[in-house]
Amino acid sequence: MSGSGNISAASSIPGRKKFSRKSRETIQICRPKPCPIADLADRASTEAERQLELRTRDRQRKLIAKIDAALRRIEDGSYGFLRRDGEPISLKRLDARPIATLSIEAQERHERREKVYRDDKRQRRMQTQKAGLTPGLFYSPQ
């Protein structure tokens, strides 16, 4: 089977055209409007809607990229195996999350490490603030 066959089939994934259309709509929505909104509350509401729309489209874009990567792994025979050590990912996990690249156990380890990193970063930032320093600077301008 050729490498381009399955990837071109990916373009026919249900909903992919809808995502593309919605992305074009988002670009249109996010373009500056010719008449500014005078009321601050209306501006804030419009900006909040715009930000939500952008986050939604970004998540969809990332999902499509993960689907494409899963299709490439199916083509090259590595689908269903851990990236690092080649151990199989359970069918139950793949059924629940077809784009998974980690087993449940590996995902939990990854999330714990990520949480520890975030907590350490947050703790360092709080200590810096308590000391009266601006994060990223070596001294406090007083």
FIKOLZA-1660 file (N, C-alpha, C; in steps of 0.1 Angstrom, whole numbers, plus 5000, padded with zeros to 4 digits):
% residues 142
   i   px   py   pz ch aa at
   1 5008 4988 5000  A  M  N
   1 5000 5000 5000  A  M CA
   1 5009 5012 5000  A  M  C
   2 5006 5022 4992  A  S  N
   2 5014 5034 4991  A  S CA
   2 5012 5043 5002  A  S  C
   3 5022 5051 5005  A  G  N
   3 5022 5060 5017  A  G CA
   3 5011 5071 5015  A  G  C
   4 5009 5076 5003  A  S  N
   4 5000 5087 5001  A  S CA
   4 4985 5082 5000  A  S  C
   5 4982 5069 4999  A  G  N
   5 4969 5064 4998  A  G CA
   5 4960 5067 5010  A  G  C
   6 4965 5063 5022  A  N  N
   6 4958 5065 5034  A  N CA
   6 4957 5080 5038  A  N  C
   7 4968 5087 5036  A  I  N
   7 4967 5101 5040  A  I CA
   7 4957 5109 5031  A  I  C
   8 4956 5106 5018  A  S  N
   8 4946 5112 5010  A  S CA
   8 4932 5108 5014  A  S  C
   9 4931 5096 5019  A  A  N
   9 4919 5091 5024  A  A CA
   9 4915 5099 5037  A  A  C
  10 4925 5105 5044  A  A  N
  10 4923 5112 5056  A  A CA
  10 4915 5125 5053  A  A  C
  11 4917 5130 5041  A  S  N
  11 4910 5142 5037  A  S CA
  11 4895 5140 5036  A  S  C
  12 4891 5127 5035  A  S  N
  12 4876 5124 5034  A  S CA
  12 4871 5120 5048  A  S  C
  13 4878 5122 5059  A  I  N
  13 4873 5119 5072  A  I CA
  13 4861 5128 5075  A  I  C
  14 4850 5122 5079  A  P  N
  14 4838 5129 5082  A  P CA
  14 4841 5141 5091  A  P  C
  15 4836 5153 5088  A  G  N
  15 4838 5164 5096  A  G CA
  15 4851 5173 5092  A  G  C
  16 4860 5167 5085  A  R  N
  16 4872 5174 5081  A  R CA
  16 4869 5187 5073  A  R  C
  17 4859 5185 5063  A  K  N
  17 4855 5197 5055  A  K CA
  17 4848 5207 5063  A  K  C
  18 4841 5202 5073  A  K  N
  18 4834 5211 5082  A  K CA
  18 4844 5219 5090  A  K  C
  19 4854 5213 5095  A  F  N
  19 4865 5219 5103  A  F CA
  19 4872 5230 5094  A  F  C
  20 4874 5227 5082  A  S  N
  20 4881 5236 5073  A  S CA
  20 4872 5248 5070  A  S  C
  21 4859 5246 5068  A  R  N
  21 4850 5257 5066  A  R CA
  21 4849 5265 5078  A  R  C
  22 4848 5259 5090  A  K  N
  22 4847 5267 5102  A  K CA
  22 4860 5275 5105  A  K  C
  23 4871 5270 5101  A  S  N
  23 4884 5277 5102  A  S CA
  23 4883 5290 5093  A  S  C
  24 4878 5288 5081  A  R  N
  24 4877 5300 5072  A  R CA
  24 4868 5310 5078  A  R  C
  25 4857 5305 5084  A  E  N
  25 4847 5314 5091  A  E CA
  25 4854 5322 5102  A  E  C
  26 4862 5315 5110  A  T  N
  26 4869 5321 5121  A  T CA
  26 4878 5332 5117  A  T  C
  27 4885 5330 5106  A  I  N
  27 4893 5340 5101  A  I CA
  27 4885 5352 5097  A  I  C
  28 4874 5350 5091  A  Q  N
  28 4865 5362 5088  A  Q CA
  28 4860 5369 5100  A  Q  C
  29 4856 5361 5111  A  I  N
  29 4851 5367 5123  A  I CA
  29 4862 5375 5130  A  I  C
  30 4874 5370 5130  A  C  N
  30 4885 5376 5137  A  C CA
  30 4891 5389 5130  A  C  C
  31 4887 5391 5118  A  R  N
  31 4892 5403 5111  A  R CA
  31 4886 5415 5118  A  R  C
  32 4894 5426 5119  A  P  N
  32 4889 5438 5126  A  P CA
  32 4876 5444 5119  A  P  C
  33 4867 5448 5127  A  K  N
  33 4855 5453 5122  A  K CA
  33 4857 5468 5118  A  K  C
  34 4850 5473 5108  A  P  N
  34 4852 5487 5104  A  P CA
  34 4847 5497 5114  A  P  C
  35 4836 5494 5121  A  C  N
  35 4831 5503 5131  A  C CA
  35 4833 5498 5145  A  C  C
  36 4841 5505 5153  A  P  N
  36 4844 5500 5166  A  P CA
  36 4832 5500 5175  A  P  C
  37 4831 5491 5185  A  I  N
  37 4820 5491 5194  A  I CA
  37 4823 5501 5205  A  I  C
  38 4814 5510 5208  A  A  N
  38 4817 5521 5217  A  A CA
  38 4816 5516 5232  A  A  C
  39 4807 5508 5235  A  D  N
  39 4805 5504 5249  A  D CA
  39 4816 5494 5253  A  D  C
  40 4822 5496 5265  A  L  N
  40 4833 5488 5269  A  L CA
  40 4828 5473 5272  A  L  C
  41 4816 5472 5278  A  A  N
  41 4811 5459 5281  A  A CA
  41 4808 5451 5268  A  A  C
  42 4803 5458 5257  A  D  N
  42 4802 5451 5244  A  D CA
  42 4815 5447 5239  A  D  C
  43 4825 5455 5240  A  R  N
  43 4838 5452 5235  A  R CA
  43 4844 5440 5242  A  R  C
  44 4842 5440 5255  A  A  N
  44 4847 5428 5263  A  A CA
  44 4840 5415 5259  A  A  C
  45 4827 5416 5257  A  S  N
  45 4819 5405 5253  A  S CA
  45 4824 5400 5240  A  S  C
  46 4825 5409 5230  A  T  N
  46 4830 5405 5217  A  T CA
  46 4844 5399 5217  A  T  C
  47 4853 5404 5225  A  E  N
  47 4866 5399 5226  A  E CA
  47 4866 5385 5233  A  E  C
  48 4857 5383 5243  A  A  N
  48 4856 5370 5249  A  A CA
  48 4851 5360 5239  A  A  C
  49 4841 5363 5231  A  E  N
  49 4836 5354 5221  A  E CA
  49 4847 5351 5211  A  E  C
  50 4854 5361 5207  A  R  N
  50 4865 5359 5197  A  R CA
  50 4876 5349 5203  A  R  C
  51 4880 5351 5215  A  Q  N
  51 4890 5343 5221  A  Q CA
  51 4885 5328 5222  A  Q  C
  52 4872 5326 5226  A  L  N
  52 4867 5313 5227  A  L CA
  52 4867 5306 5213  A  L  C
  53 4863 5314 5203  A  E  N
  53 4863 5309 5189  A  E CA
  53 4877 5304 5185  A  E  C
  54 4887 5313 5188  A  L  N
  54 4901 5309 5185  A  L CA
  54 4906 5297 5192  A  L  C
  55 4902 5296 5205  A  R  N
  55 4907 5284 5213  A  R CA
  55 4900 5271 5207  A  R  C
  56 4887 5272 5203  A  T  N
  56 4880 5261 5198  A  T CA
  56 4886 5256 5185  A  T  C
  57 4889 5266 5176  A  R  N
  57 4896 5263 5163  A  R CA
  57 4910 5257 5165  A  R  C
  58 4917 5262 5175  A  D  N
  58 4930 5257 5177  A  D CA
  58 4930 5242 5182  A  D  C
  59 4920 5239 5191  A  R  N
  59 4919 5225 5195  A  R CA
  59 4915 5216 5184  A  R  C
  60 4906 5221 5175  A  Q  N
  60 4903 5213 5163  A  Q CA
  60 4915 5211 5154  A  Q  C
  61 4923 5221 5152  A  R  N
  61 4934 5220 5143  A  R CA
  61 4944 5210 5149  A  R  C
  62 4946 5210 5162  A  K  N
  62 4955 5201 5169  A  K CA
  62 4949 5186 5168  A  K  C
  63 4936 5185 5169  A  L  N
  63 4930 5171 5168  A  L CA
  63 4932 5166 5154  A  L  C
  64 4931 5174 5144  A  I  N
  64 4933 5169 5130  A  I CA
  64 4947 5165 5128  A  I  C
  65 4957 5173 5134  A  A  N
  65 4971 5169 5133  A  A CA
  65 4973 5155 5140  A  A  C
  66 4967 5153 5151  A  K  N
  66 4968 5140 5158  A  K CA
  66 4962 5129 5150  A  K  C
  67 4951 5131 5144  A  I  N
  67 4944 5121 5135  A  I CA
  67 4954 5118 5124  A  I  C
  68 4959 5128 5117  A  D  N
  68 4968 5126 5106  A  D CA
  68 4980 5117 5111  A  D  C
  69 4986 5121 5123  A  A  N
  69 4997 5113 5128  A  A CA
  69 4993 5099 5131  A  A  C
  70 4981 5096 5136  A  A  N
  70 4977 5083 5138  A  A CA
  70 4975 5075 5125  A  A  C
  71 4970 5082 5115  A  L  N
  71 4969 5075 5101  A  L CA
  71 4983 5072 5096  A  L  C
  72 4993 5080 5098  A  R  N
  72 5007 5077 5094  A  R CA
  72 5012 5065 5102  A  R  C
  73 5009 5065 5115  A  R  N
  73 5014 5053 5123  A  R CA
  73 5007 5040 5118  A  R  C
  74 4995 5041 5114  A  I  N
  74 4988 5029 5108  A  I CA
  74 4995 5025 5096  A  I  C
  75 4999 5034 5087  A  E  N
  75 5006 5031 5075  A  E CA
  75 5019 5025 5077  A  E  C
  76 5027 5030 5087  A  D  N
  76 5041 5025 5089  A  D CA
  76 5041 5013 5099  A  D  C
  77 5029 5009 5104  A  G  N
  77 5029 4997 5113  A  G CA
  77 5032 5000 5127  A  G  C
  78 5033 5013 5131  A  S  N
  78 5037 5016 5145  A  S CA
  78 5024 5019 5153  A  S  C
  79 5012 5019 5147  A  Y  N
  79 5000 5023 5155  A  Y CA
  79 4997 5013 5165  A  Y  C
  80 4994 5017 5177  A  G  N
  80 4990 5008 5188  A  G CA
  80 5002 5004 5197  A  G  C
  81 5014 5011 5194  A  F  N
  81 5025 5008 5203  A  F CA
  81 5031 5021 5208  A  F  C
  82 5037 5019 5220  A  L  N
  82 5043 5031 5227  A  L CA
  82 5054 5036 5218  A  L  C
  83 5055 5050 5217  A  R  N
  83 5066 5056 5210  A  R CA
  83 5079 5052 5215  A  R  C
  84 5081 5052 5228  A  R  N
  84 5094 5051 5234  A  R CA
  84 5100 5037 5234  A  R  C
  85 5092 5027 5239  A  D  N
  85 5097 5014 5240  A  D CA
  85 5090 5003 5232  A  D  C
  86 5081 5007 5224  A  G  N
  86 5074 4997 5215  A  G CA
  86 5064 4988 5221  A  G  C
  87 5062 4990 5234  A  E  N
  87 5052 4981 5241  A  E CA
  87 5038 4984 5235  A  E  C
  88 5029 4974 5235  A  P  N
  88 5016 4976 5229  A  P CA
  88 5007 4985 5238  A  P  C
  89 4999 4993 5232  A  I  N
  89 4988 5001 5239  A  I CA
  89 4976 4992 5239  A  I  C
  90 4969 4991 5250  A  S  N
  90 4957 4982 5251  A  S CA
  90 4946 4986 5241  A  S  C
  91 4939 4976 5236  A  L  N
  91 4928 4978 5227  A  L CA
  91 4917 4987 5233  A  L  C
  92 4915 4985 5246  A  K  N
  92 4905 4992 5253  A  K CA
  92 4909 5007 5253  A  K  C
  93 4922 5010 5255  A  R  N
  93 4927 5024 5255  A  R CA
  93 4925 5030 5240  A  R  C
  94 4929 5022 5230  A  L  N
  94 4928 5027 5217  A  L CA
  94 4913 5029 5212  A  L  C
  95 4905 5020 5218  A  D  N
  95 4891 5022 5215  A  D CA
  95 4885 5035 5221  A  D  C
  96 4890 5038 5233  A  A  N
  96 4885 5050 5239  A  A CA
  96 4891 5062 5233  A  A  C
  97 4904 5061 5229  A  R  N
  97 4911 5073 5224  A  R CA
  97 4920 5068 5213  A  R  C
  98 4915 5068 5200  A  P  N
  98 4922 5062 5189  A  P CA
  98 4935 5070 5186  A  P  C
  99 4937 5082 5190  A  I  N
  99 4949 5089 5187  A  I CA
  99 4959 5088 5198  A  I  C
 100 4957 5079 5208  A  A  N
 100 4966 5077 5219  A  A CA
 100 4980 5072 5214  A  A  C
 101 4990 5078 5220  A  T  N
 101 5004 5074 5217  A  T CA
 101 5010 5068 5230  A  T  C
 102 5003 5069 5241  A  L  N
 102 5008 5064 5254  A  L CA
 102 4997 5054 5260  A  L  C
 103 5002 5044 5267  A  S  N
 103 4993 5036 5275  A  S CA
 103 4987 5044 5286  A  S  C
 104 4977 5039 5293  A  I  N
 104 4971 5046 5304  A  I CA
 104 4982 5049 5315  A  I  C
 105 4990 5039 5318  A  E  N
 105 5001 5040 5328  A  E CA
 105 5011 5051 5324  A  E  C
 106 5015 5050 5312  A  A  N
 106 5025 5060 5307  A  A CA
 106 5019 5074 5307  A  A  C
 107 5007 5075 5303  A  Q  N
 107 5000 5088 5303  A  Q CA
 107 4999 5094 5317  A  Q  C
 108 4996 5085 5327  A  E  N
 108 4995 5090 5341  A  E CA
 108 5009 5094 5346  A  E  C
 109 5019 5087 5342  A  R  N
 109 5033 5091 5346  A  R CA
 109 5036 5105 5340  A  R  C
 110 5033 5106 5327  A  H  N
 110 5035 5119 5320  A  H CA
 110 5028 5130 5327  A  H  C
 111 5015 5128 5331  A  E  N
 111 5007 5139 5337  A  E CA
 111 5012 5142 5351  A  E  C
 112 5017 5132 5358  A  R  N
 112 5023 5135 5372  A  R CA
 112 5035 5143 5370  A  R  C
 113 5044 5140 5361  A  R  N
 113 5056 5148 5359  A  R CA
 113 5053 5162 5355  A  R  C
 114 5043 5163 5346  A  E  N
 114 5039 5177 5341  A  E CA
 114 5033 5185 5353  A  E  C
 115 5025 5178 5362  A  K  N
 115 5020 5185 5373  A  K CA
 115 5031 5190 5383  A  K  C
 116 5040 5181 5385  A  V  N
 116 5051 5184 5394  A  V CA
 116 5059 5196 5388  A  V  C
 117 5061 5196 5375  A  Y  N
 117 5068 5207 5369  A  Y CA
 117 5060 5220 5371  A  Y  C
 118 5047 5220 5368  A  R  N
 118 5038 5232 5370  A  R CA
 118 5039 5237 5384  A  R  C
 119 5037 5227 5394  A  D  N
 119 5037 5231 5408  A  D CA
 119 5050 5237 5412  A  D  C
 120 5062 5232 5407  A  D  N
 120 5075 5237 5410  A  D CA
 120 5076 5251 5405  A  D  C
 121 5072 5253 5392  A  K  N
 121 5072 5266 5386  A  K CA
 121 5064 5276 5393  A  K  C
 122 5052 5272 5397  A  R  N
 122 5043 5281 5405  A  R CA
 122 5049 5285 5418  A  R  C
 123 5055 5275 5425  A  Q  N
 123 5061 5277 5438  A  Q CA
 123 5073 5287 5437  A  Q  C
 124 5081 5285 5426  A  R  N
 124 5092 5295 5424  A  R CA
 124 5087 5309 5422  A  R  C
 125 5076 5310 5414  A  R  N
 125 5071 5323 5411  A  R CA
 125 5065 5330 5424  A  R  C
 126 5059 5322 5432  A  M  N
 126 5053 5327 5445  A  M CA
 126 5065 5332 5454  A  M  C
 127 5075 5324 5455  A  Q  N
 127 5087 5328 5463  A  Q CA
 127 5093 5340 5458  A  Q  C
 128 5094 5342 5445  A  T  N
 128 5100 5354 5439  A  T CA
 128 5091 5366 5442  A  T  C
 129 5078 5364 5442  A  Q  N
 129 5069 5375 5445  A  Q CA
 129 5070 5379 5459  A  Q  C
 130 5071 5369 5468  A  K  N
 130 5072 5372 5483  A  K CA
 130 5085 5379 5486  A  K  C
 131 5095 5377 5478  A  A  N
 131 5108 5383 5481  A  A CA
 131 5108 5397 5475  A  A  C
 132 5097 5401 5468  A  G  N
 132 5096 5414 5462  A  G CA
 132 5104 5416 5449  A  G  C
 133 5107 5405 5443  A  L  N
 133 5114 5405 5430  A  L CA
 133 5104 5403 5419  A  L  C
 134 5107 5409 5408  A  T  N
 134 5100 5407 5396  A  T CA
 134 5105 5395 5389  A  T  C
 135 5096 5385 5385  A  P  N
 135 5101 5373 5379  A  P CA
 135 5109 5376 5367  A  P  C
 136 5121 5370 5366  A  G  N
 136 5130 5372 5354  A  G CA
 136 5141 5383 5357  A  G  C
 137 5139 5390 5368  A  L  N
 137 5149 5400 5371  A  L CA
 137 5157 5396 5383  A  L  C
 138 5170 5401 5384  A  F  N
 138 5179 5396 5395  A  F CA
 138 5177 5405 5407  A  F  C
 139 5171 5416 5406  A  Y  N
 139 5170 5425 5417  A  Y CA
 139 5156 5432 5417  A  Y  C
 140 5153 5438 5429  A  S  N
 140 5140 5445 5430  A  S CA
 140 5142 5460 5429  A  S  C
 141 5137 5466 5419  A  P  N
 141 5138 5481 5418  A  P CA
 141 5131 5488 5429  A  P  C
 142 5139 5494 5439  A  Q  N
 142 5132 5500 5450  A  Q CA
 142 5138 5514 5452  A  Q  C
% end
